[in-house]
Amino acid sequence: MTIHQPSRKLLAAATLCAVSLLLNGCFFMPGKFASQLRLQGDGQFTFAYAGELYFLPLAEDEEEGESAEFLADSCYDEETYEERDCSEDELADQRQAWEESQASLAEREEREAREMSQLIGGIDTSDPEADAKFAELLQRQKGWKKVVAKGDGLFEVEYEISSTIGHAFAFPAVENFAMANSLVTISPRGDGTVRIDASGFGPGIGNPASMMMLGAQSIGGGTLSPSSEAEDMPEINGSFTIHTEGQILANNTDRGPTADQGGQRLDWTIDGMTTATPMALIRLAE
């Protein structure tokens, strides 16, 4: 599978929206991927995801590593309002104010980095080895067959796990994370039905991480036009398929269920035109 490398400007949206990250745990977004869920009538299931996965806290700020320098503001004559040379005292005052603002910014960034680290298993996002450490964290968990760091918070992954629907399931789930948005959730109900929501599959309103990034861009400079949104958002392009022996009670596919060996299947194509993220309600055998 070809790996798509997004612009650094795009992934820097994660830094611009640090407050939303901390409050909402919007850490993950898909890229190019293929995912499927096989759900048997007795509740046995296998879930798989292969392709690109973005971990936004490790998105590299395009200005990271650039040293800020003091640039003096213009000075003006109080009577004529014409620009003039600044006095030494005026320059000294400007420099002092700039140094104080830089110190305040550094303190805020250090505080936010500590808070973020506490939420994501102690990973230091400023560590040059953070991508490799996050990949190692995932690989020691069951189901992660392949995790390759591609840089700037982008990973190529292969995940597959089999279990029984005896409790809720969420993907991805990462140990020691205080919170994180789920791309897919499977929720069993007391009446024998199971609801599947892939709220993280798609760039639309159902994806909290997409909305977080769009909000960050809005904070950074006005309203997005359709063309600028397409340019700045990461490319989400994939497919999600459910194979099931159960009874499909509800779904939001374009064409509904189709016949499949031993049951039925639901197919979603997910791209920049997706407006509704995948959802299905299935009744299992009693």
N, C-alpha and C positions, 0 to 999 in steps of 0.2 A: 504494500500500500504506500502510495506517495505521501510524504509528510508535507503539510502546508506550513510555512513559517510566517507568522503574522508580523505586522509592523510593530516596532518597539513602542511607537506612539500609542498604538491601540492597547497593548497590554499595560501601559503606564496608567490606564484608567483605574486599575486596581489600587494604585497608590493614591490617586486623587480621591477615591471613595473609601478611604480607610475606615471612616466611621460606619458606613454601611456594611463593610466587611465584618467589623467587630460586632455590630448589632445583629446582623442577619446571617452571618456565616456563609456568605455567597462566595465560595471558594472554587467551585468546579464548573467548567463548561466543556461540552464536547466540541470536536473539530470535525474531521472526516472519520466516519466510523460505520460499523455494522453491528447491530445488536439483535439478539433474539431471546425469547422466553419460550420454553417448552413446559407446558403445564398439563399433567395427567389428571384423569378424573379422580384419582384417589389422593390428590394433593402433592404428589411428588413433582418436583420441578427442577429444571436446569436453566440458569440464566448465563448469558455470555455477552461480552462487549469486547470489540477489537477495533483499534484505530487510535486516533488522537484524543488526548485528554489534557485540558489546560488546568493548571493549578495556579490561580490568579495571584495569591500572595507572593509567588516567586517571579512574577512578571517584572522585568527589569525596566526601571525608569530610564527614559532616553537621556535625561540630564544627570543621571547618576555618575559620579566620578568627576564631573566638571566642577572646578573650583570657582566659587562665586568671588567676584571682585568688586570693590567699591567704585561706584560711578557717581560723581558729584552732580547734583541738580543745578540747573541754571539759576543765577541770581539776577535780580532786576532792580532798576532805580525806582525808589518809592514815589518820585514825582513824575518822571517821564515814562515809567514802566518799560523802558528799554533795557535790553539785556546788557549786563556788565560783568566784569570779572569778580569772582567771589573773593572776599577777604580771607585771610588765614583763619580768623576766628570762626567765620561762617563755614569754612571747609571742615574745621575741627569739629564743630557741632554736628554737621552732617555725617561725618565719619563715625562719631560716637553713637548717633542714633542708628546708623547702619550696623555697627558692631553689636549693639544691644538687640536689634531685631534678628541678627544671625544667631546670637546665643540663644534667644528664645525659640527660634526655629529648630535649632539643634536639640534643645531639651524636649521639644514636642515630638520630634522624630524619634528620639531615643525612648520616650515614654510609649509611643505608639508601637514601636518595635518590640518592647517588652510585653505589652498587652497582646500583640499578635502572636508572639512566641508561646505565650501561655495557652492560647487557643489551638495552636497547631502542633502540639506534642513536643514543645521545646525547640523547634527548628528556628534557627536564627536566619531570617530572610536576607540579611546582609552578608552572610557567609558565602564565599565563592563556591563552596562545596555543598550548598544547600540543596540544589537540584539532585545531586547524587545521594545525599542523605535521605531525601524524601523518597527517591526511588527504592532505596534500601528498606525504608520503613514499610512501603507497600509490599515489597517482595517477600517479607517475612510473614505476611498474613496469608491465610488460606485463600485460594482462588486466583491470585495474581501470578499468572504464568510468565509474563514478560512485562518489564517496565524499563524503558530506555529514555533517559533524559536527553532532550533535543535542544535545551537552552531556553531562557526567557519564560520559564514556567510551562513549557510544552513537553508532553511525554507521549511516547508511543507505547501502548499497552495491549496486553491480551489477558482477559479475565474470564474465568468460567467457574461456576460453583453449582453443586446439586444439593438439594435439601428437601424438606417437607414443609408444606404450608401449615405449620402449627403456631406460627407467630408472624409478626410483620417482618418484612425484609426490605432493606434499602441499599442502593448502590449509588456511589461508593460509600463505604463506612470505613473510617480510619481510626485505629486505636489511639487513645490519648487525645483525640480532638474533642474540645468542649462542644463544638457544634460544626455542622457543615451541611450545605444544601445537597439534597439527594437528586440525582438525575432520574432514577427510577425507584418507585416504591410499590410493594405488593402488600395489600392489607386484607387479611381474612376477616370476615364478619361472622357474627353468631348464627346467621341463618343459612350458612353453608355457601355463601357467595364469596368471591374474591374480587377486589377492585385493584386494577393495575393503572398507575399513573406514571407517565414519563414526562414530568413537568420540566425536566432539564433538557429535553430533546427539542430544540427549536429556538429561534431568536425572538419569538413573539412574546406576548404579555404573560404567558404562562411560565416563562423561564426567569426566576428571580435574579440570576447572575447577569442575564442580558439587560434587564431593567436597571441593575446596579451600574453597569458599565455605561449605558445610555445616560443615566442620571449624572454620572461623573463627567461625561462629555458636556452635558448641558451646563453643569457648574463651571466647567472650564471655558465656556464661550458660546452662549446663546443656544438657539433652537436648531436641532439637526434637520437638514433637508433629507429627502429619500436618498439622494446621491451620496451625501456625506455619510449617512448611516451605513450604506453598503460599502463605502470605502474604508470606514474606520472599525466596523465590527469584525471579529474573527469569522472566518468562513465556517459555517456549520453545514455539513453536507453528509447525510447518512441515511440509514434505513433501520426500522424497528419492525420485527415480526413476532407475532405470538402464534404458536402452534398449541392447540388444546383439544383435549377429549371432552371437556366440559361443555355446558350449554352457554352460549354467548347471549347475554341478556341486553347488553348495551355496548356501543362502541362509537368512535367518531372517525372511522376510516372513510375514504371517499366512496368506496364501492361495497363495503360491508364484508362479511365473512365469505370465504371461498372454501371449497372442498379440499381436504388434506388427508393424507393417508392416516387412517385411524381417528379422524376428527375433522376439525376446521382450522383455518388460519386467518389472521388479520395482518395486513401489511400497511405500513406507513412509509412514505418517502419524506425526508426531512431536509429542507434547504431554506434559502433566504425568503421563499414565498410562504413558508409555513406560518399559519396564524393560530392554529389550535394544536396543542401538544397532545400526544397519544393518550387515550383513556379507554379502558374496557372494564366491563363488569361480567364476571363469569360464574356460573353455578357449577359446583363440583358434584360428583356422584355421592349420593347419601350412603 
